[in-house]
Structures are given as structure tokens and as C-alpha cells.
């Protein structure tokens, strides 16, 4: 007889994002802002939770990546004028 254990713990989430901003004055009231944003900067994979059905061959096994997994590292750059 198979039992389902809903409280089996998964590996957790490690996600680090970072952004860098530099403001360059052009004139007294005009500035340029350069921004770099980095998502999942350490490029860590988010794994799914392990199988929870006791007696099943997949019990306790993590066999895939989570549906909510972070994509690979993403970088986004922006240049903006502020007046």
C-alpha cells in the first residue's frame, strides 16, 4: 500500500539578483543614467521537489527541474536621460 508524504522537503531556492547604476551629469539639470541588471547572477538551477509517494521507485528522488525554475542568467542594460 502506497502512502503519500506531502511534507517531504525539497532543495530550497537560491536566487540572487543584482543591479548596478551610474549617473553621469551632462548639464546642470540633465543627467544620463546607465543601469545594468543581472537576474540569477550565480546561474543556479532550481530543482523540483522529490517524489512523495512511499513505495514508488521515485520516492525521494528529484528527477526534473522545477516548472518554476529560474532561467539561466539574464542581463539587461538600460540608458536613460533624466531632466
HELIX and SHEET records of a PDB file:
SHEET    1   A 2 UNK A   3  UNK A   4  0                                        
SHEET    2   A 2 UNK A  53  UNK A  54 -1                                        
SHEET    1   B 3 UNK A  18  UNK A  25  0                                        
SHEET    2   B 3 UNK A  31  UNK A  39 -1                                        
SHEET    3   B 3 UNK A  74  UNK A  82 -1                                        
END                                                                             
